């Protein structure tokens, strides 16, 4: 009895501890969310609002504000005063929402806040100097940017708290606030690099949780939509830096805190589409395996939220079209800039996943799963956009191309060219027509001694180091080799114990306990043989004079496909129509053309992107031509069949022409309309023009 009681008490204690742990984790996440969006008066440098707009004496507060404004003559000081009034009025709105006041009062207080933000803009127009000309102006702008970022976070939070009647007013206030934020910032600072510097510094110094950069990124994405084209690059660079900080912060966290990040994403307010865009941006980074799994799970949960969004069928079709356009733009950039998979693996990874999700979206749409189609197409668009972001922002390419050459930005991502020169970024190296040797600045390295590693992965640094004299390079993996004496013998029990040969594609053998490492074959001598090859991303196919002329990254094929679309090819073969069918490649999915269709292979718009001979996206794809039914052939309602072009479908029904039965099926015929009422199926109901 004593032992059973003791065991029972232990179980209760364990349950309490476990429950306390769960509660503590939930409190931690709630606190993190609270820190990042529940902005307090002290965060804006003001006191708690006491006299609110629903108070009959509120006019006295506005009267005092008016006197303060009249007695302030310095234009910068006056703008600061207006900013203080806007802070107070926003906090008044927050207080009214917390007290669950009448929606009309909340709307009126929000209107007061909007008017005050307009007055800030009007006052700033009177400031003649820029930041670079007046330190007082710079101090004002720093404070302004800091506080307006906090305004955006609070307004997003209020959108989730206000009564339904006041929601649109709060949303309007947030949108107009972004406009004024942009106007003031660009009026006082016109140097793009300084805008990026200020945003970086202010966002890093702002108080918040360990996940604060996620919310900062959402604010930056909202701001990017408002600024003119010439200022977008500055905001995009700030986003790039914030994304790097977020990734760095997450990598340093404990596994428990990484798990809490998923819960944080569930609870934080804001736009779920923007949230997905940020998550897909993280997938473009080189993440550790554990963090990669966390981000994958976060992505799935976010897509599930989006799939529950109510949206019309036409809107889903438009979203799928947007995803297609974004994917094409990313693929075009890769081909246009001649980017290789070893140079930008993250870009290829994002494009691959974007293609997969787009295929899932299209299939879901065909099957009537509209929520899934919408969620997957949004994810596809986000992935493609992030691939484009990496190319344009991180690698230094700009959208504009002049005389066939890319115009490059000044981003600092140095690479070493094969000519031994350092280039500021990949774009500048390609603009000069120089191949990239490796990432980072060019270095002179001493020869590697016995037992030392030699890097062979350009993504990890210099690949120019060689073994010292008398040593041979033994390939140990795809990324590095080890220098050993030429008579080096490696002991083994099976082939997998042996190091890789210097030349990729060859394998070592374990023979009687010793590794036999093959030597590299002699250089290939190219002979004049026409060699067709295809770009795996764009689908472009060309014939080259010799195998050596095939560009790196292109795949050799037996022959280039016809320059016909699927529809055109089916029409040329006298089939009724054509459609490109896609399916996931897996043992459980043996899809392809339907029962009334025939496969005619790949076409110019229907092909499987590949890399090194393997399907790039893990899908099957073929052009399917719809076979047509000949004269007298019948089919049931709901069957996906068509009559041949010269025939019409006639309903199989009966009656006297006034009262007719419902169609029991259809027959393909050319005789209905020939003026003769004859045949098995013609009657006043099925063919009234012949059987009157």
C-alpha positions in Angstrom: 0.0 0.0 0.0 2.8 2.4 0.9 4.6 1.8 -2.4 1.4 2.3 -4.5 0.6 5.5 -2.7 4.2 6.8 -3.3 3.9 5.8 -7.0 0.6 7.7 -7.3 2.1 10.8 -5.7 5.1 10.7 -8.1 2.7 10.5 -11.1 0.9 13.6 -9.9 4.1 15.5 -9.3 5.4 14.6 -12.8 2.1 15.7 -14.3 2.3 19.1 -12.5 5.9 19.6 -13.6 5.0 18.7 -17.2 2.0 20.9 -17.2 4.0 23.8 -15.6 6.5 23.4 -18.4 3.8 23.7 -21.1 2.3 26.7 -19.3 5.8 28.4 -19.1 6.4 27.8 -22.8 3.0 29.3 -23.6 3.8 32.3 -21.4 7.2 32.8 -23.1 5.5 32.9 -26.5 2.7 35.2 -25.4 5.4 37.5 -23.8 7.4 37.5 -27.1 4.3 38.5 -29.1 3.4 41.1 -26.5 6.9 42.7 -26.7 6.8 42.9 -30.5 3.3 44.4 -31.1 1.7 45.7 -27.9 3.4 49.1 -28.0 3.2 51.0 -24.8 3.2 54.9 -24.2 6.7 54.8 -22.8 8.0 53.2 -26.0 6.9 56.4 -27.8 8.2 58.7 -25.1 4.8 59.8 -23.7 2.7 59.2 -20.7 -0.4 57.1 -20.3 -3.5 58.9 -21.8 -5.9 60.1 -19.1 -8.3 62.4 -20.9 -9.8 60.5 -23.8 -11.8 61.7 -26.9 -15.2 60.6 -25.4 -14.7 62.9 -22.4 -16.7 66.2 -22.7 -13.5 68.1 -21.6 -11.3 66.7 -24.3 -11.5 70.0 -26.2 -9.2 71.5 -23.4 -6.5 69.0 -24.3 -6.7 70.0 -28.0 -6.7 73.7 -26.9 -3.4 73.2 -25.0 -1.9 71.4 -28.0 -2.9 74.3 -30.2 -1.2 76.8 -27.9 2.0 74.7 -27.8 2.1 74.6 -31.6 1.6 78.3 -32.0 4.4 79.1 -29.6 6.9 76.7 -31.3 8.6 78.5 -34.2 11.5 76.3 -35.2 10.2 74.1 -38.1 12.1 71.0 -36.9 10.9 71.4 -33.3 7.4 72.0 -34.6 7.5 68.7 -36.6 8.7 66.9 -33.4 5.7 68.4 -31.5 3.3 67.2 -34.2 4.9 63.7 -33.9 4.3 63.8 -30.1 0.6 64.7 -30.7 0.3 61.8 -33.2 1.8 59.4 -30.6 -0.7 60.6 -28.0 -3.6 60.3 -30.4 -2.6 56.7 -31.4 -2.4 55.7 -27.7 -5.9 57.2 -27.2 -7.2 54.9 -29.9 -5.5 52.0 -28.2 -7.0 52.9 -24.8 -10.5 53.2 -26.3 -10.2 49.8 -27.9 -9.0 48.2 -24.7 -12.0 49.8 -22.8 -14.3 48.4 -25.5 -15.8 51.8 -26.3 -18.5 52.5 -28.9 -17.1 51.8 -32.5 -18.2 55.3 -33.6 -16.0 56.9 -30.9 -13.1 54.6 -31.9 -13.5 55.7 -35.6 -13.6 59.3 -34.6 -10.4 59.0 -32.6 -8.7 57.2 -35.5 -9.7 60.0 -37.8 -8.1 62.5 -35.3 -4.9 60.4 -35.5 -5.0 60.4 -39.3 -5.3 64.1 -39.4 -2.3 64.5 -37.1 -0.1 62.3 -39.4 -1.1 64.6 -42.3 0.0 67.6 -40.2 3.4 66.0 -39.7 3.9 65.6 -43.4 2.8 69.2 -44.1 5.1 70.5 -41.4 8.1 68.5 -42.8 7.5 70.1 -46.2 8.5 73.5 -44.6 11.9 72.1 -43.5 14.3 73.3 -46.2 17.4 71.3 -45.3 18.2 67.6 -45.8 19.7 65.3 -43.2 23.2 65.8 -44.7 22.9 69.6 -44.2 21.5 69.7 -40.6 22.2 67.4 -37.7 19.0 68.6 -36.0 17.1 67.2 -39.1 18.9 63.9 -38.8 18.1 63.6 -35.2 14.4 64.2 -36.0 14.4 61.6 -38.8 16.0 58.9 -36.6 13.3 59.5 -34.0 10.6 59.6 -36.6 11.6 56.3 -38.3 11.9 54.6 -34.9 8.4 55.7 -33.8 6.6 55.1 -37.1 7.8 51.5 -37.2 6.2 51.1 -33.8 3.0 52.8 -35.1 2.8 50.2 -37.8 3.2 47.3 -35.4 0.5 48.7 -33.1 -1.9 49.5 -35.9 -1.6 45.9 -37.2 -2.4 44.6 -33.7 -5.4 46.9 -33.4 -6.8 45.5 -36.6 -7.3 42.2 -34.7 -8.9 43.9 -31.6 -11.3 46.5 -32.9 -15.0 45.8 -33.4 -16.0 44.9 -36.9 -17.6 48.3 -37.5 -14.2 50.0 -36.9 -12.0 47.6 -38.7 -12.0 49.3 -42.1 -11.1 52.7 -40.4 -8.1 51.2 -38.6 -7.0 49.5 -41.8 -7.3 52.8 -43.8 -5.3 54.6 -41.1 -2.5 52.0 -41.3 -2.3 52.3 -45.1 -2.3 56.1 -45.0 0.2 56.1 -42.2 2.6 54.1 -44.5 2.2 56.7 -47.2 3.1 59.5 -44.8 6.0 57.4 -43.3 7.4 57.1 -46.9 6.8 60.8 -47.8 8.6 62.2 -44.7 11.5 59.8 -44.9 12.3 60.4 -48.6 11.8 64.2 -48.2 14.5 64.4 -45.6 16.9 61.7 -46.9 17.4 61.1 -50.6 20.6 58.9 -50.4 19.6 55.3 -50.8 22.6 53.8 -48.9 21.8 56.1 -45.9 18.2 55.0 -45.8 19.3 51.4 -45.6 21.9 52.3 -42.9 19.3 54.1 -40.8 16.7 51.3 -41.1 19.3 48.7 -40.1 20.5 50.6 -37.1 17.1 51.5 -35.8 15.6 48.0 -36.2 18.6 46.4 -34.5 18.4 48.8 -31.6 14.6 48.6 -31.1 13.4 46.7 -28.1 11.6 43.4 -28.7 11.7 39.7 -28.4 14.3 37.3 -29.7 12.0 36.9 -32.8 11.6 40.7 -33.4 13.2 40.7 -36.8 10.2 38.7 -38.2 7.9 41.6 -37.4 10.5 44.1 -38.6 10.5 42.3 -41.9 6.8 42.5 -42.3 6.9 46.3 -41.7 9.7 46.6 -44.3 7.7 44.6 -46.9 4.7 46.9 -46.3 6.9 50.0 -46.7 8.4 48.6 -49.9 5.0 48.5 -51.5 4.6 52.3 -50.9 8.0 53.7 -51.9 8.7 54.8 -55.5 10.8 52.5 -57.8 14.0 54.4 -57.2 13.8 53.9 -53.4 12.8 50.2 -53.5 16.4 49.0 -53.6 17.2 50.7 -50.3 14.2 49.0 -48.6 15.0 45.7 -50.2 18.6 45.8 -48.9 17.3 46.5 -45.4 15.0 43.5 -45.8 18.0 41.4 -46.9 19.9 42.5 -43.8 16.9 41.8 -41.5 16.5 38.4 -43.0 20.1 37.6 -42.3 19.8 38.8 -38.7 16.6 36.7 -38.2 18.4 33.6 -39.6 21.4 34.2 -37.4 19.3 34.7 -34.3 17.3 31.5 -35.0 20.5 29.4 -35.6 21.9 30.6 -32.2 18.7 29.6 -30.3 18.2 26.4 -28.3 16.0 23.7 -29.9 13.3 24.7 -27.4 13.3 28.4 -28.5 13.3 27.3 -32.2 10.2 25.3 -31.5 8.6 28.4 -29.8 9.2 30.3 -33.0 6.5 28.1 -34.7 4.1 29.1 -31.9 5.1 32.7 -32.2 4.1 32.6 -35.9 0.7 31.2 -34.9 0.0 34.0 -32.5 1.6 37.1 -34.1 -0.8 39.5 -35.8 -0.4 40.8 -39.4 -0.8 39.7 -43.0 -0.5 35.9 -43.4 0.6 36.3 -47.0 3.5 38.5 -45.9 4.3 36.0 -43.2 4.6 33.2 -45.8 6.8 35.4 -48.0 9.2 35.9 -45.0 9.2 32.1 -44.3 9.9 31.3 -47.9 12.7 33.9 -47.7 14.3 31.9 -44.9 14.2 28.8 -47.0 16.5 30.6 -49.5 19.2 30.8 -46.8 21.7 28.0 -45.9 19.9 26.7 -42.8 21.0 24.0 -40.4 19.1 20.7 -40.7 17.2 21.2 -37.4 16.2 24.8 -38.3 15.3 23.8 -41.8 12.8 21.3 -40.4 11.3 24.0 -38.1 10.9 26.4 -41.1 9.3 23.6 -43.2 6.7 23.0 -40.5 6.1 26.7 -40.1 5.5 27.0 -43.9 3.0 24.1 -43.8 1.0 25.7 -41.0 1.0 29.1 -42.7 -0.2 27.5 -46.0 -3.0 25.7 -44.1 -4.2 29.1 -42.8 -4.1 30.6 -46.3 -6.1 27.6 -47.7 -8.9 28.5 -45.3 -9.2 31.9 -46.9 -12.5 32.4 -48.7 -11.8 33.5 -52.2 -13.8 33.3 -55.5 -12.8 30.9 -58.2 -11.8 33.8 -60.5 -9.4 35.1 -57.8 -7.8 31.7 -57.5 -7.3 31.5 -61.3 -5.7 35.0 -61.1 -3.4 33.9 -58.3 -2.3 30.8 -60.2 -1.5 33.0 -63.2 0.6 35.3 -60.9 2.5 32.3 -59.6 3.2 31.2 -63.2 4.4 34.7 -64.2 6.7 34.9 -61.2 8.1 31.4 -61.9 8.7 32.4 -65.6 10.4 35.6 -64.5 12.8 33.7 -62.1 13.6 31.1 -64.8 14.2 33.9 -67.3 16.6 35.7 -65.0 18.6 32.4 -64.4 18.9 31.8 -68.1 19.5 35.5 -68.9 22.3 35.9 -66.3 23.7 32.5 -67.2 23.7 31.4 -63.5 25.0 27.9 -62.8 23.6 25.7 -60.0 27.0 25.6 -58.2 27.0 29.5 -58.1 23.4 29.9 -56.8 22.2 26.6 -55.3 19.6 28.5 -53.2 18.0 30.0 -56.3 17.8 26.6 -58.0 16.3 25.2 -54.8 13.6 27.8 -54.5 12.7 27.6 -58.2 12.5 23.8 -57.9 10.1 24.0 -55.0 8.1 26.8 -56.7 7.6 24.6 -59.7 6.4 21.7 -57.5 3.9 23.8 -55.6 2.5 25.3 -58.8 1.9 21.9 -60.2 0.1 20.9 -57.0 -2.0 24.1 -57.2 -3.0 23.4 -60.8 -4.0 19.8 -60.0 -5.9 20.9 -56.9 -7.8 23.5 -59.0 -8.7 20.9 -61.6 -10.1 18.7 -58.9 -12.1 21.5 -57.3 -9.9 21.8 -54.2 -9.9 25.6 -54.4 -8.5 26.4 -50.9 -5.5 24.1 -51.5 -5.0 25.6 -55.0 -4.9 29.1 -53.6 -2.5 28.2 -50.7 -0.1 26.3 -52.9 -0.1 29.0 -55.7 0.6 31.7 -53.1 3.5 29.6 -51.7 4.8 29.1 -55.3 4.7 32.9 -56.0 6.6 33.7 -52.7 9.3 31.1 -53.5 9.8 32.5 -57.1 9.9 36.1 -55.7 12.5 35.2 -53.2 14.6 33.6 -56.0 14.4 36.8 -57.9 15.3 38.8 -54.8 18.5 36.8 -54.3 19.5 37.3 -57.9 18.7 41.1 -58.0 19.6 42.1 -54.4 22.1 39.6 -53.1 24.0 38.9 -56.3 24.0 42.4 -57.5 21.9 42.1 -60.7 19.5 44.8 -61.6 16.4 44.3 -63.8 17.5 46.6 -66.6 19.6 45.2 -69.4 21.4 47.5 -71.9 22.9 46.2 -75.1 22.7 42.6 -73.9 24.7 43.3 -70.7 23.2 43.4 -67.2 23.4 46.6 -65.2 24.9 45.8 -61.8 24.3 47.3 -58.3 27.0 48.2 -55.8 26.2 45.4 -53.4 29.4 44.0 -51.7 29.5 40.2 -52.2 33.1 39.7 -53.5 34.0 36.9 -55.9 37.3 35.8 -57.4 37.4 35.5 -61.1 39.4 32.9 -63.1 41.7 35.8 -64.1 42.8 36.2 -60.5 40.9 39.6 -60.1 38.4 40.4 -57.3 34.9 41.6 -58.4 32.5 43.3 -56.1 29.7 40.8 -56.9 28.8 38.1 -59.3 27.0 40.5 -61.6 30.1 42.6 -62.2 32.2 39.5 -62.9 29.7 38.3 -65.5 29.4 41.8 -66.9 33.2 41.7 -67.5 32.8 38.3 -69.2 34.9 36.5 -66.5 34.0 33.1 -65.1 33.9 32.9 -61.3 36.6 30.8 -59.6 35.1 30.9 -56.1 33.2 33.1 -53.7 35.2 35.6 -51.6 38.3 37.6 -52.3 41.2 36.1 -54.3 43.9 34.6 -52.2 47.4 33.1 -52.7 47.6 29.9 -50.8 50.7 27.8 -50.0 50.8 24.2 -51.3 49.0 21.7 -49.0 51.2 19.3 -47.0 50.7 15.6 -46.4 47.4 14.9 -44.6 46.0 18.4 -45.2 42.6 19.1 -46.8 42.3 20.9 -50.1 38.9 22.6 -50.8 37.2 21.7 -54.0 33.8 23.4 -53.4 33.7 27.0 -54.8 30.9 27.9 -52.4 33.2 27.2 -49.4 36.1 29.3 -50.5 39.2 29.2 -52.7 39.6 26.0 -54.9 43.1 26.9 -56.3 45.3 25.3 -53.6 47.4 22.3 -54.8 49.3 19.5 -53.1 53.0 20.0 -52.5 55.5 18.2 -54.7 55.6 14.5 -54.3 52.0 14.3 -52.9 48.9 13.2 -54.7 45.4 14.6 -54.3 43.0 11.9 -53.0 39.3 13.0 -53.3 37.5 12.3 -50.0 34.1 13.9 -50.8 32.5 16.3 -53.2 33.9 19.3 -51.2 37.5 18.4 -50.4 40.5 16.2 -51.1 43.5 15.1 -48.9 47.1 15.3 -50.0 48.9 12.0 -49.6 52.2 10.4 -50.9 51.9 8.9 -54.3 52.4 5.4 -52.9 49.7 5.9 -50.3 47.7 2.8 -49.6 44.3 3.0 -47.9 43.1 0.0 -45.9 39.5 -1.0 -46.4 36.8 -3.7 -45.9 34.4 -2.6 -48.6 34.2 -0.1 -51.5 32.6 2.6 -49.3 35.7 2.8 -47.1 37.8 4.1 -50.0 38.3 7.7 -50.8 36.8 9.2 -54.0 39.0 9.6 -57.0 40.1 13.0 -58.1 37.7 12.9 -61.1 34.0 13.0 -60.3 32.0 10.1 -61.8 34.7 7.5 -61.0 34.6 5.1 -58.0 37.3 3.4 -56.0 37.3 -0.3 -55.3 38.3 -2.3 -52.2 40.6 -5.2 -53.4 42.0 -7.7 -50.8 41.8 -5.1 -48.1 43.4 -2.2 -50.1 41.8 0.6 -52.0 42.4 0.8 -55.7 41.9 4.4 -56.7 41.5 5.0 -60.5 43.4 7.7 -62.3 41.6 10.4 -64.2 41.1 9.6 -67.9 42.9 11.5 -70.6 41.3 14.7 -71.8 38.4 14.2 -74.3 39.1 15.1 -77.9 36.0 16.6 -79.4 35.0 15.5 -82.9 32.6 17.2 -85.2 29.3 15.6 -84.2 26.1 17.7 -84.0 25.0 17.5 -80.3 21.5 18.6 -79.3 21.2 19.9 -75.7 18.5 21.6 -73.6 18.5 24.3 -70.9 16.8 22.4 -68.0 15.1 25.5 -66.7 14.0 27.5 -69.8 13.3 24.5 -72.0 15.4 26.0 -74.8 16.9 23.4 -77.1 19.8 23.9 -79.5 22.1 21.9 -81.7 25.8 22.4 -81.0 28.7 21.5 -83.5 30.5 19.3 -81.0 29.9 17.8 -77.5 32.5 20.3 -76.1 30.4 23.2 -77.2 27.5 22.3 -75.0 27.3 25.0 -72.2 27.8 24.0 -68.6 24.4 23.2 -67.0 22.7 22.2 -70.2 21.6 18.5 -70.7 22.4 16.5 -73.8 19.3 15.0 -75.4 18.7 12.6 -78.3 17.0 15.3 -80.3 15.4 18.8 -79.8 11.6 18.6 -79.5 9.4 20.2 -82.2 8.8 23.9 -81.9 5.1 23.2 -81.4 2.9 23.7 -78.4 0.9 20.7 -77.1 -2.3 22.1 -78.7 -0.6 22.7 -82.0 1.0 19.2 -82.1 -2.3 17.5 -81.3 -4.1 19.5 -84.0 -1.4 18.6 -86.5 -2.0 14.9 -85.7 -5.7 15.5 -86.3 -6.7 15.0 -82.7 -9.5 17.2 -81.2 -7.4 19.0 -78.6 -4.3 18.8 -76.5 -3.5 19.4 -72.8 -0.2 19.2 -70.8 -0.7 16.7 -68.0 1.6 16.7 -64.9 1.8 14.3 -61.9 4.1 13.7 -58.9 6.7 11.0 -59.5 6.2 8.3 -56.8 5.4 4.6 -56.7 1.8 5.4 -55.6 1.2 7.9 -58.5 1.1 6.2 -61.9 -0.7 9.0 -63.7 -0.4 10.4 -67.2 -2.9 10.7 -70.0 -6.6 9.9 -69.3 -8.5 7.0 -70.8 -9.7 9.1 -73.8 -6.3 10.6 -74.4 -3.0 9.5 -76.0 0.5 10.7 -75.1 2.6 12.3 -77.8 5.6 13.1 -75.7 7.2 16.5 -74.9 6.4 19.7 -76.7 7.8 23.3 -76.5 5.4 24.2 -73.6 5.2 20.7 -72.0 8.5 19.2 -70.8 10.2 18.0 -67.6 13.0 20.3 -66.4 16.1 18.3 -65.6 19.4 18.7 -64.0 22.3 16.3 -64.8 19.9 13.9 -66.4 17.5 13.7 -63.5 14.1 15.3 -63.2 14.6 18.7 -61.5 11.2 19.0 -59.9 10.2 15.4 -59.2 7.2 15.4 -61.6 6.1 13.5 -64.7 4.8 15.6 -67.6 3.6 14.8 -71.1 1.4 16.2 -73.9 -1.9 14.4 -74.1 -4.1 14.6 -77.2 -7.8 13.9 -76.7 -8.9 11.1 -79.0 -12.3 11.7 -80.7 -15.3 9.5 -81.2 -16.3 8.5 -84.7 -19.8 8.4 -86.3 -22.4 6.5 -84.3 -20.2 6.2 -81.2 -21.9 6.9 -77.9 -20.9 8.1 -74.4 -22.5 8.6 -71.0 -23.2 12.0 -69.4 -20.1 13.1 -67.3 -17.6 11.1 -69.4 -14.7 13.3 -70.6 -15.1 12.5 -74.3 -15.4 14.5 -77.5 -16.8 13.9 -81.0 -14.4 14.3 -83.9 -14.3 17.8 -85.4 -16.7 17.0 -88.3 -19.3 15.5 -86.0 -21.8 16.9 -83.5 -23.0 15.4 -80.2 -26.7 14.6 -80.2 -28.6 13.7 -77.0 -30.0 10.2 -76.7 -33.5 11.0 -75.5 -37.1 10.2 -76.4 -40.5 11.9 -76.6 -42.9 13.7 -78.9 -41.0 17.0 -79.0 -43.2 18.6 -76.3 -42.5 16.2 -73.5 -38.9 14.7 -73.6 -37.0 12.5 -71.3 -33.6 13.6 -69.8 -30.6 12.7 -71.9 -29.4 9.1 -71.2 -26.2 9.8 -73.1 -24.9 11.3 -76.4 -24.1 10.0 -79.8 -21.6 11.5 -82.3 -23.2 12.1 -85.7 -23.1 14.2 -88.9 -26.7 13.3 -89.9 -28.7 15.5 -87.5 -29.5 18.5 -89.7 -29.5 16.7 -93.1 -33.3 17.1 -93.5 -34.1 13.4 -93.0 -35.5 12.0 -89.8 -34.0 8.6 -89.8 -31.6 6.4 -87.8 -31.7 4.7 -84.4 -31.4 7.9 -82.3 -33.2 10.6 -84.3 -36.6 11.7 -83.0 -38.4 15.0 -82.3 -36.6 15.4 -79.0 -33.1 14.5 -80.0 -33.1 16.2 -83.4 -36.0 18.6 -83.8 -34.6 20.2 -86.9 -35.1 17.0 -88.9 -38.0 15.4 -87.0 -40.7 18.1 -86.8 
